[in-house]
Amino acid sequence: MASDTFPSGSAATELHTAETPRRHSAWRTTVALPLAESSSTSASPSALLPGHGHETPLVRSRNDEANTAAVSDETLVNKSATKSLNKMITPYLTQYIPKQYNPIGAGAEDAPLPSTNTAYCYRHRPDMLCRKQADEPTMEQLQKELARESQQDQQSIANVWSLFSAAPAKHRNLMLQGILAQCCFPQLSFISSSVRNLIKIDFLSALPPELGFKILCYLDTTSLCKAAQVSRRWRTLADDDVVWHKMCEQHIDRKCTKCGWGLPLLDQRRLRTEKRRIQLRASGQGLNEFEPELTSLSAVEDPQHAREPSPDVSVGSKRSAPGSPFSPELSAKRICSRNGDSTHLGPPKKRPWKDVYKARFKVGTNWKYGRYSTMELKEHENGVMCLQFDDRILMTGSYDATVKIWDLKTGKVIRTLTGHTQGIRCLQFDDGGRLITGSLDHTIKVWNWRTGQLLKTLNVHTRGVIGVHMADKLLASGSADNTIVVHDFSTYKRFTLTGHTDWVNSVRIDIPSRTLFSASDDCTVKLWDLDTNTCLKTFEGHVAQVQTVLPLPADFELDESDLINTAHHDYTSDSASQSSSTRDRSATPELRQTSSSDNHPLFWTDPTRPSPPSYMLTGSLDGTIRLWHIPTGRCVHRFFGHVEGVWGIAADSLRLVSGAEDKTIKIWDPRTGKCERTLTGHTGPVTCVGLSDSRLVSGSEDGTVRVCCFFGEEGKS
């Protein structure tokens, strides 16, 4: 019966093809079989089977033979296709990847070796191997998509990838052009969205570390912190000491020329000591060097304990009484003990320069936005006329004829020095425990402030001593007798400078140039040569008594175009003459100001002698502060704001502070002339001010001392 029979071999093959899902093999490489093989495959015999689908042994044997022949034919087709495909792909791979596909001994020795020169980026050398790192999420997604395909499709796709991978740059471009020409809009859109991210390059990872450091050093603080959030590699480079040391060097104790920011000085010695090591590291050398002389973490951990000298204090060791908790001997013992314990644990830890910058940045921000805490000291019975402080102690002199030494941390009086019979107008202490005081009783006294012992009394003036300044082995004093006396303790000699016609209120010695500045009630400021005891220049311009003169640091830089323009410059009152004895009084101030003598070096007979600082500040009872350019004698700028006379000024590389008769304290930017903030609180005239990295101290005729602290969060320690 027809229903109990199976179709012939060819019919069975057609039925199997109809029941099997068709594959899209148009893109896959196929190989046509020989005609003889096709005929033999389709010539399998057919047989009729009994009803109910039961087969006889003979029929079953014939069907098994037919199935076996069909499987063999399919295997033969696949093998033939693979062989043919390999014949087309392998030569291409052998040509362009000889190390992987060339048979051993088949001309491998004659094949030229690829260049191993990696001095160029692969973007500039397309023939080089691209060293781009694989993207892990993308490769995982690709693997998942590939696993969904059949083995044959996977093999075909792998062959296409192999061809493209082996192709040189020129052939790759041809392949891509052909593929893009056949793409429809959805595929082109997919390519566009994928390429947008692929063409981005991690240049910091691709470049050597020293070039990465060089690039990051051009960023500002905000950009550098954002760069550290990109990746682990970027964070490692952005947080490196090379970058942040450069940032500290650019901002600390100076105004940055790029962003205009300046940060307080923390530890100048550490900046100087580590500079060479940082330079070696930035150039790729000394990456693992250890510098034993670097400042340890404990030495700079607390910004409150950092070096904070006021302008009158020379840099040196900490000052404290022997046997006290602040004694240098006890501190040295504690440090040695800690270092002794740490020798077994390796080199002491260093504070990262990023943390140094962060601490200084907080202090600078507090200065900028006026965040500070105030401590008021009340122990004097009369007005406070002079003060000086460092990071731990404060000394004040008063009309009550006493000097008080304060603990800045607790605000308590450590010691009171008595001995003068009238008010104390000036004082200065140094690192060795020596204190100099000048009084209206016509005397200068030398003390050991650690013990309170009076060492010496100098009677060199006939009237009250108004100002003193000590530098190295020299001590200068200005008096109401209109003279300046200079004591040279190295030779135990003294000499007197005369020329002022009224009280000498302030004196300042500049050791490198061996010159002295003096301010007087005769409304002038004079520059003296300590080698010849002569007046080099006289600065005129103030219309009232000049109370103080302050030379700015030698490294102070000023762009005069940044100064706020003062309306109606009156050059007739702002001038300097070469010498009071040789001044041409018939010349106009404009001519005197621009005369050739003012532009000549001060020490033309000794060109190797250092020049005085380039700028100085003066404060006067005419209510103004003036900034002078010393070489030319020009008044560069006048600071207006106080409504009454200015008694005291203090300045560093970043800011200027002034105290005046109007009971206020003003904070200025010396480079722009802008008043940044006005502080109040005193009930009497502010007679003296002091400034450090993170503190501002003021004394007043009301008998109080106010200490403004800018360190720590929100201005608190």
NUTOR-780848 format. One record per residue (C-alpha): chain; residue number from 1; x, y, z; residue in three letters. Coordinates in steps of 0.2 Angstrom, whole numbers. Layout:
// NUTOR-780848
A	NUM	X	Y	Z	ALA
...
END
This chain:
// NUTOR-780848
A	1	0	0	0	MET
A	2	6	17	-4	ALA
A	3	3	23	14	SER
A	4	14	9	21	ASP
A	5	29	14	10	THR
A	6	43	26	12	PHE
A	7	49	38	-1	PRO
A	8	65	35	-11	SER
A	9	82	42	-6	GLY
A	10	80	58	-16	SER
A	11	63	61	-9	ALA
A	12	68	58	9	ALA
A	13	82	70	6	THR
A	14	70	84	0	GLU
A	15	58	80	14	LEU
A	16	73	82	27	HIS
A	17	78	98	19	THR
A	18	60	105	20	ALA
A	19	58	100	38	GLU
A	20	75	108	43	THR
A	21	75	127	46	PRO
A	22	84	136	32	ARG
A	23	101	145	37	ARG
A	24	106	161	30	HIS
A	25	122	156	22	SER
A	26	123	168	8	ALA
A	27	138	177	17	TRP
A	28	146	161	22	ARG
A	29	159	153	11	THR
A	30	153	138	2	THR
A	31	162	125	-9	VAL
A	32	152	115	-23	ALA
A	33	155	96	-22	LEU
A	34	160	86	-38	PRO
A	35	146	80	-49	LEU
A	36	150	62	-46	ALA
A	37	149	63	-27	GLU
A	38	132	72	-29	SER
A	39	125	58	-40	SER
A	40	131	44	-28	SER
A	41	123	52	-14	THR
A	42	106	54	-22	SER
A	43	106	36	-29	ALA
A	44	102	27	-13	SER
A	45	89	13	-15	PRO
A	46	71	13	-9	SER
A	47	60	-1	-2	ALA
A	48	42	-5	3	LEU
A	49	39	-8	21	LEU
A	50	24	-19	29	PRO
A	51	10	-11	37	GLY
A	52	10	-2	54	HIS
A	53	28	4	51	GLY
A	54	37	-12	55	HIS
A	55	53	-16	45	GLU
A	56	60	-32	40	THR
A	57	78	-35	44	PRO
A	58	83	-33	26	LEU
A	59	74	-16	24	VAL
A	60	81	-10	41	ARG
A	61	99	-15	35	SER
A	62	97	-5	19	ARG
A	63	90	10	28	ASN
A	64	105	10	41	ASP
A	65	117	10	26	GLU
A	66	108	25	18	ALA
A	67	108	35	34	ASN
A	68	127	31	36	THR
A	69	130	37	19	ALA
A	70	121	53	21	ALA
A	71	130	57	37	VAL
A	72	147	53	28	SER
A	73	142	65	14	ASP
A	74	138	79	26	GLU
A	75	154	77	35	THR
A	76	163	77	18	LEU
A	77	154	93	13	VAL
A	78	160	102	29	ASN
A	79	178	95	28	LYS
A	80	179	101	9	SER
A	81	172	118	14	ALA
A	82	184	120	28	THR
A	83	199	115	17	LYS
A	84	194	127	3	SER
A	85	191	141	16	LEU
A	86	208	138	24	ASN
A	87	216	138	6	LYS
A	88	209	156	4	MET
A	89	213	163	22	ILE
A	90	229	154	27	THR
A	91	240	162	13	PRO
A	92	234	179	18	TYR
A	93	237	176	37	LEU
A	94	254	168	33	THR
A	95	259	184	23	GLN
A	96	254	197	36	TYR
A	97	257	186	52	ILE
A	98	272	175	48	PRO
A	99	276	171	66	LYS
A	100	259	163	69	GLN
A	101	255	155	52	TYR
A	102	271	152	43	ASN
A	103	277	133	44	PRO
A	104	293	131	53	ILE
A	105	307	130	41	GLY
A	106	297	137	26	ALA
A	107	307	153	24	GLY
A	108	305	159	42	ALA
A	109	323	163	43	GLU
A	110	322	175	28	ASP
A	111	307	184	34	ALA
A	112	311	201	40	PRO
A	113	308	204	59	LEU
A	114	295	217	63	PRO
A	115	302	233	70	SER
A	116	302	234	89	THR
A	117	305	252	90	ASN
A	118	291	259	102	THR
A	119	297	277	102	ALA
A	120	282	283	92	TYR
A	121	264	283	97	CYS
A	122	254	270	86	TYR
A	123	243	285	80	ARG
A	124	259	291	71	HIS
A	125	265	274	66	ARG
A	126	250	265	58	PRO
A	127	261	250	54	ASP
A	128	264	246	73	MET
A	129	253	235	83	LEU
A	130	239	245	92	CYS
A	131	242	244	111	ARG
A	132	224	249	115	LYS
A	133	218	240	130	GLN
A	134	202	230	128	ALA
A	135	186	236	135	ASP
A	136	180	222	147	GLU
A	137	161	226	146	PRO
A	138	161	227	128	THR
A	139	171	210	126	MET
A	140	159	202	138	GLU
A	141	144	207	128	GLN
A	142	152	202	112	LEU
A	143	156	185	119	GLN
A	144	138	183	124	LYS
A	145	131	187	107	GLU
A	146	144	176	98	LEU
A	147	139	161	109	ALA
A	148	121	162	103	ARG
A	149	127	157	85	GLU
A	150	130	140	79	SER
A	151	148	133	77	GLN
A	152	148	136	59	GLN
A	153	143	154	61	ASP
A	154	156	156	75	GLN
A	155	169	149	64	GLN
A	156	164	161	49	SER
A	157	164	176	60	ILE
A	158	181	171	68	ALA
A	159	188	170	50	ASN
A	160	182	187	46	VAL
A	161	190	194	62	TRP
A	162	206	185	58	SER
A	163	207	192	41	LEU
A	164	204	210	47	PHE
A	165	216	207	62	SER
A	166	230	201	50	ALA
A	167	228	215	37	ALA
A	168	239	229	37	PRO
A	169	233	247	39	ALA
A	170	230	250	20	LYS
A	171	220	234	18	HIS
A	172	210	238	34	ARG
A	173	205	254	27	ASN
A	174	199	246	11	LEU
A	175	189	233	21	MET
A	176	181	246	31	LEU
A	177	176	256	16	GLN
A	178	168	241	8	GLY
A	179	159	237	24	ILE
A	180	153	255	26	LEU
A	181	147	256	8	ALA
A	182	135	241	11	GLN
A	183	129	247	28	CYS
A	184	111	253	29	CYS
A	185	106	268	41	PHE
A	186	103	258	57	PRO
A	187	120	250	55	GLN
A	188	128	267	52	LEU
A	189	120	274	67	SER
A	190	126	259	77	PHE
A	191	144	262	71	ILE
A	192	143	281	75	SER
A	193	137	278	93	SER
A	194	151	265	95	SER
A	195	165	275	87	VAL
A	196	161	290	98	ARG
A	197	168	282	113	ASN
A	198	181	271	105	LEU
A	199	191	285	98	ILE
A	200	194	293	115	LYS
A	201	211	289	121	ILE
A	202	218	288	139	ASP
A	203	233	299	136	PHE
A	204	240	298	153	LEU
A	205	240	279	153	SER
A	206	248	279	136	ALA
A	207	262	292	140	LEU
A	208	277	290	151	PRO
A	209	274	295	169	PRO
A	210	286	310	168	GLU
A	211	276	317	153	LEU
A	212	260	314	163	GLY
A	213	267	324	178	PHE
A	214	271	338	166	LYS
A	215	254	339	159	ILE
A	216	245	338	176	LEU
A	217	256	352	183	CYS
A	218	248	364	171	TYR
A	219	231	361	179	LEU
A	220	223	372	193	ASP
A	221	218	364	210	THR
A	222	200	361	205	THR
A	223	204	353	188	SER
A	224	218	342	197	LEU
A	225	205	336	210	CYS
A	226	193	331	196	LYS
A	227	206	322	186	ALA
A	228	210	311	201	ALA
A	229	192	305	200	GLN
A	230	193	298	182	VAL
A	231	202	282	185	SER
A	232	214	273	197	ARG
A	233	228	277	185	ARG
A	234	224	295	184	TRP
A	235	222	296	203	ARG
A	236	239	289	206	THR
A	237	247	302	195	LEU
A	238	236	317	200	ALA
A	239	240	313	219	ASP
A	240	259	311	216	ASP
A	241	271	322	226	ASP
A	242	278	328	210	VAL
A	243	262	337	205	VAL
A	244	257	344	222	TRP
A	245	275	350	226	HIS
A	246	274	360	210	LYS
A	247	257	366	216	MET
A	248	264	371	233	CYS
A	249	279	380	225	GLU
A	250	268	390	214	GLN
A	251	255	395	227	HIS
A	252	263	395	245	ILE
A	253	270	412	251	ASP
A	254	267	420	234	ARG
A	255	253	425	222	LYS
A	256	251	413	208	CYS
A	257	252	422	191	THR
A	258	239	410	183	LYS
A	259	225	410	196	CYS
A	260	229	424	207	GLY
A	261	229	413	223	TRP
A	262	242	414	236	GLY
A	263	243	402	251	LEU
A	264	252	405	268	PRO
A	265	270	398	271	LEU
A	266	270	382	280	LEU
A	267	288	375	280	ASP
A	268	301	384	269	GLN
A	269	315	372	273	ARG
A	270	305	357	267	ARG
A	271	300	366	251	LEU
A	272	319	369	248	ARG
A	273	325	352	254	THR
A	274	313	341	243	GLU
A	275	314	351	227	LYS
A	276	329	342	220	ARG
A	277	321	325	224	ARG
A	278	305	330	216	ILE
A	279	314	336	201	GLN
A	280	323	319	199	LEU
A	281	306	310	201	ARG
A	282	298	321	188	ALA
A	283	311	317	175	SER
A	284	309	299	178	GLY
A	285	325	297	190	GLN
A	286	326	293	208	GLY
A	287	308	286	209	LEU
A	288	312	275	224	ASN
A	289	325	286	233	GLU
A	290	323	291	251	PHE
A	291	329	307	257	GLU
A	292	333	305	276	PRO
A	293	333	324	279	GLU
A	294	315	327	274	LEU
A	295	302	334	286	THR
A	296	293	320	295	SER
A	297	274	319	296	LEU
A	298	274	323	314	SER
A	299	284	339	311	ALA
A	300	271	347	300	VAL
A	301	255	338	305	GLU
A	302	247	352	314	ASP
A	303	246	369	305	PRO
A	304	244	377	322	GLN
A	305	262	372	326	HIS
A	306	270	377	310	ALA
A	307	282	391	309	ARG
A	308	273	407	311	GLU
A	309	285	422	313	PRO
A	310	279	440	313	SER
A	311	289	451	301	PRO
A	312	301	456	315	ASP
A	313	306	439	319	VAL
A	314	320	430	310	SER
A	315	317	411	306	VAL
A	316	324	399	319	GLY
A	317	320	387	332	SER
A	318	305	387	344	LYS
A	319	306	398	359	ARG
A	320	302	392	376	SER
A	321	308	393	394	ALA
A	322	320	379	400	PRO
A	323	311	365	409	GLY
A	324	294	370	402	SER
A	325	284	359	391	PRO
A	326	290	369	376	PHE
A	327	308	367	380	SER
A	328	319	363	365	PRO
A	329	329	351	375	GLU
A	330	313	341	380	LEU
A	331	306	342	363	SER
A	332	323	335	356	ALA
A	333	322	321	368	LYS
A	334	305	317	363	ARG
A	335	309	317	344	ILE
A	336	324	306	346	CYS
A	337	314	294	356	SER
A	338	301	293	342	ARG
A	339	314	292	329	ASN
A	340	323	278	338	GLY
A	341	307	268	339	ASP
A	342	303	270	321	SER
A	343	320	264	314	THR
A	344	314	246	316	HIS
A	345	299	250	305	LEU
A	346	308	258	291	GLY
A	347	309	276	285	PRO
A	348	298	289	294	PRO
A	349	282	293	285	LYS
A	350	281	309	275	LYS
A	351	266	320	274	ARG
A	352	260	320	256	PRO
A	353	262	337	248	TRP
A	354	243	336	243	LYS
A	355	239	337	262	ASP
A	356	251	351	264	VAL
A	357	242	361	251	TYR
A	358	226	356	258	LYS
A	359	230	363	275	ALA
A	360	237	379	268	ARG
A	361	222	380	256	PHE
A	362	210	380	271	LYS
A	363	220	394	280	VAL
A	364	220	404	264	GLY
A	365	201	402	262	THR
A	366	198	407	279	ASN
A	367	208	423	276	TRP
A	368	199	426	260	LYS
A	369	181	424	267	TYR
A	370	185	431	284	GLY
A	371	183	416	294	ARG
A	372	192	417	311	TYR
A	373	191	415	329	SER
A	374	196	429	341	THR
A	375	204	429	358	MET
A	376	205	445	368	GLU
A	377	219	447	381	LEU
A	378	217	459	395	LYS
A	379	231	461	408	GLU
A	380	240	478	404	HIS
A	381	235	493	415	GLU
A	382	238	505	401	ASN
A	383	239	506	382	GLY
A	384	248	493	372	VAL
A	385	261	501	361	MET
A	386	271	487	353	CYS
A	387	270	468	351	LEU
A	388	279	453	342	GLN
A	389	274	435	342	PHE
A	390	279	418	335	ASP
A	391	269	402	334	ASP
A	392	268	399	353	ARG
A	393	271	415	362	ILE
A	394	267	434	361	LEU
A	395	276	448	369	MET
A	396	268	465	372	THR
A	397	275	482	378	GLY
A	398	264	495	386	SER
A	399	263	512	394	TYR
A	400	262	504	411	ASP
A	401	281	501	409	ALA
A	402	280	482	408	THR
A	403	283	468	395	VAL
A	404	271	453	396	LYS
A	405	274	436	388	ILE
A	406	259	427	384	TRP
A	407	255	409	379	ASP
A	408	245	410	363	LEU
A	409	237	393	365	LYS
A	410	229	397	382	THR
A	411	229	416	382	GLY
A	412	238	416	399	LYS
A	413	252	427	405	VAL
A	414	268	417	406	ILE
A	415	280	430	413	ARG
A	416	280	449	416	THR
A	417	296	459	415	LEU
A	418	298	475	425	THR
A	419	313	487	425	GLY
A	420	308	502	414	HIS
A	421	302	517	423	THR
A	422	292	524	409	GLN
A	423	281	517	394	GLY
A	424	289	504	382	ILE
A	425	287	510	364	ARG
A	426	296	496	355	CYS
A	427	303	478	358	LEU
A	428	310	463	348	GLN
A	429	315	446	353	PHE
A	430	326	433	344	ASP
A	431	329	414	344	ASP
A	432	342	414	357	GLY
A	433	331	420	371	GLY
A	434	337	438	369	ARG
A	435	324	452	371	LEU
A	436	327	471	367	ILE
A	437	316	484	373	THR
A	438	316	503	371	GLY
A	439	307	515	382	SER
A	440	303	533	385	LEU
A	441	315	533	400	ASP
A	442	329	535	387	HIS
A	443	336	517	389	THR
A	444	337	501	379	ILE
A	445	337	485	390	LYS
A	446	343	468	385	VAL
A	447	334	453	393	TRP
A	448	334	435	394	ASN
A	449	316	433	392	TRP
A	450	316	414	396	ARG
A	451	322	418	413	THR
A	452	316	436	415	GLY
A	453	334	441	419	GLN
A	454	340	459	414	LEU
A	455	356	457	405	LEU
A	456	361	475	400	LYS
A	457	355	493	400	THR
A	458	361	504	386	LEU
A	459	360	523	388	ASN
A	460	364	530	371	VAL
A	461	350	542	368	HIS
A	462	346	559	377	THR
A	463	327	556	374	ARG
A	464	315	542	373	GLY
A	465	318	527	362	VAL
A	466	304	525	349	ILE
A	467	310	511	338	GLY
A	468	322	497	338	VAL
A	469	327	483	326	HIS
A	470	340	469	328	MET
A	471	347	459	313	ALA
A	472	361	447	315	ASP
A	473	375	457	325	LYS
A	474	367	474	322	LEU
A	475	355	484	333	LEU
A	476	348	500	327	ALA
A	477	337	512	338	SER
A	478	328	528	333	GLY
A	479	324	541	346	SER
A	480	315	557	350	ALA
A	481	332	565	350	ASP
A	482	331	564	330	ASN
A	483	346	552	329	THR
A	484	348	534	325	ILE
A	485	361	524	334	VAL
A	486	368	508	327	VAL
A	487	377	495	338	HIS
A	488	388	482	330	ASP
A	489	390	468	343	PHE
A	490	403	459	332	SER
A	491	415	474	335	THR
A	492	408	481	350	TYR
A	493	406	498	342	LYS
A	494	392	510	339	ARG
A	495	389	525	327	PHE
A	496	376	538	325	THR
A	497	366	543	310	LEU
A	498	360	561	309	THR
A	499	349	569	296	GLY
A	500	331	569	302	HIS
A	501	324	585	309	THR
A	502	311	577	321	ASP
A	503	307	561	330	TRP
A	504	313	544	322	VAL
A	505	299	533	324	ASN
A	506	304	517	315	SER
A	507	320	509	309	VAL
A	508	323	493	299	ARG
A	509	340	485	294	ILE
A	510	343	476	278	ASP
A	511	358	464	281	ILE
A	512	361	458	263	PRO
A	513	364	476	257	SER
A	514	370	483	273	ARG
A	515	357	497	273	THR
A	516	345	505	285	LEU
A	517	328	512	282	PHE
A	518	321	526	294	SER
A	519	304	535	296	ALA
A	520	302	551	305	SER
A	521	290	564	311	ASP
A	522	298	576	298	ASP
A	523	287	567	285	CYS
A	524	302	559	276	THR
A	525	309	541	275	VAL
A	526	328	539	273	LYS
A	527	339	525	266	LEU
A	528	356	524	274	TRP
A	529	372	516	270	ASP
A	530	379	507	285	LEU
A	531	397	505	278	ASP
A	532	399	524	275	THR
A	533	386	530	287	ASN
A	534	378	542	274	THR
A	535	361	545	268	CYS
A	536	358	537	250	LEU
A	537	340	543	247	LYS
A	538	326	553	255	THR
A	539	308	548	251	PHE
A	540	296	563	252	GLU
A	541	277	562	249	GLY
A	542	268	560	266	HIS
A	543	260	576	273	VAL
A	544	260	570	291	ALA
A	545	272	561	303	GLN
A	546	278	544	296	VAL
A	547	275	532	310	GLN
A	548	282	516	302	THR
A	549	293	509	287	VAL
A	550	293	491	281	LEU
A	551	304	484	267	PRO
A	552	295	470	258	LEU
A	553	304	453	255	PRO
A	554	317	453	241	ALA
A	555	306	441	231	ASP
A	556	291	452	232	PHE
A	557	285	454	214	GLU
A	558	273	467	208	LEU
A	559	264	470	191	ASP
A	560	260	489	193	GLU
A	561	247	487	180	SER
A	562	237	477	192	ASP
A	563	236	491	205	LEU
A	564	220	500	207	ILE
A	565	222	517	198	ASN
A	566	222	531	210	THR
A	567	213	547	203	ALA
A	568	223	563	202	HIS
A	569	241	556	205	HIS
A	570	250	571	213	ASP
A	571	268	568	208	TYR
A	572	273	584	216	THR
A	573	273	576	233	SER
A	574	279	559	229	ASP
A	575	297	559	225	SER
A	576	314	554	231	ALA
A	577	331	563	231	SER
A	578	348	555	229	GLN
A	579	355	564	244	SER
A	580	349	578	255	SER
A	581	366	586	253	SER
A	582	366	585	234	THR
A	583	348	587	230	ARG
A	584	344	600	216	ASP
A	585	331	610	225	ARG
A	586	327	620	209	SER
A	587	322	604	199	ALA
A	588	304	600	198	THR
A	589	298	584	207	PRO
A	590	294	576	190	GLU
A	591	312	579	184	LEU
A	592	319	573	201	ARG
A	593	309	558	200	GLN
A	594	315	553	183	THR
A	595	333	559	184	SER
A	596	347	548	178	SER
A	597	354	548	196	SER
A	598	339	539	202	ASP
A	599	340	525	189	ASN
A	600	359	522	193	HIS
A	601	364	508	205	PRO
A	602	365	514	223	LEU
A	603	382	506	224	PHE
A	604	390	510	208	TRP
A	605	408	509	215	THR
A	606	404	491	221	ASP
A	607	394	482	207	PRO
A	608	395	465	217	THR
A	609	386	473	232	ARG
A	610	368	467	234	PRO
A	611	355	480	232	SER
A	612	341	484	244	PRO
A	613	324	477	242	PRO
A	614	314	484	227	SER
A	615	299	489	237	TYR
A	616	294	496	254	MET
A	617	278	502	263	LEU
A	618	276	517	274	THR
A	619	262	522	286	GLY
A	620	258	540	291	SER
A	621	247	550	302	LEU
A	622	240	558	286	ASP
A	623	229	542	285	GLY
A	624	238	534	270	THR
A	625	249	519	267	ILE
A	626	262	521	252	ARG
A	627	270	508	242	LEU
A	628	287	514	235	TRP
A	629	299	507	222	HIS
A	630	316	510	230	ILE
A	631	327	510	215	PRO
A	632	318	524	207	THR
A	633	311	532	222	GLY
A	634	293	532	215	ARG
A	635	277	531	225	CYS
A	636	269	516	216	VAL
A	637	253	517	225	HIS
A	638	243	525	239	ARG
A	639	231	515	250	PHE
A	640	216	525	255	PHE
A	641	203	519	268	GLY
A	642	208	524	285	HIS
A	643	199	540	291	VAL
A	644	212	544	303	GLU
A	645	231	542	305	GLY
A	646	240	525	303	VAL
A	647	250	520	318	TRP
A	648	256	502	313	GLY
A	649	258	491	298	ILE
A	650	263	473	295	ALA
A	651	265	463	279	ALA
A	652	271	447	271	ASP
A	653	271	441	253	SER
A	654	252	439	252	LEU
A	655	244	453	262	ARG
A	656	246	469	271	LEU
A	657	237	474	288	VAL
A	658	236	491	296	SER
A	659	230	498	312	GLY
A	660	225	516	314	ALA
A	661	218	530	325	GLU
A	662	200	526	319	ASP
A	663	200	510	330	LYS
A	664	200	499	314	THR
A	665	211	486	307	ILE
A	666	211	484	288	LYS
A	667	218	469	277	ILE
A	668	224	474	260	TRP
A	669	231	465	245	ASP
A	670	248	474	242	PRO
A	671	248	469	223	ARG
A	672	231	477	219	THR
A	673	229	490	232	GLY
A	674	212	483	236	LYS
A	675	205	483	254	CYS
A	676	199	465	257	GLU
A	677	192	467	275	ARG
A	678	190	479	289	THR
A	679	191	472	307	LEU
A	680	184	481	322	THR
A	681	183	477	341	GLY
A	682	195	489	349	HIS
A	683	188	504	359	THR
A	684	204	514	357	GLY
A	685	216	518	343	PRO
A	686	225	503	336	VAL
A	687	244	507	339	THR
A	688	252	491	333	CYS
A	689	249	475	323	VAL
A	690	257	459	319	GLY
A	691	255	446	305	LEU
A	692	259	428	303	SER
A	693	253	414	291	ASP
A	694	237	411	301	SER
A	695	236	424	314	ARG
A	696	233	443	315	LEU
A	697	237	451	332	VAL
A	698	233	469	337	SER
A	699	236	480	352	GLY
A	700	227	496	356	SER
A	701	227	511	368	GLU
A	702	212	503	377	ASP
A	703	225	491	385	GLY
A	704	219	475	376	THR
A	705	227	463	363	VAL
A	706	216	454	351	ARG
A	707	222	438	342	VAL
A	708	213	433	327	CYS
A	709	216	415	322	CYS
A	710	213	409	304	PHE
A	711	219	391	305	PHE
A	712	208	376	306	GLY
A	713	190	374	300	GLU
A	714	180	389	301	GLU
A	715	195	398	308	GLY
A	716	196	388	323	LYS
A	717	210	376	328	SER
END
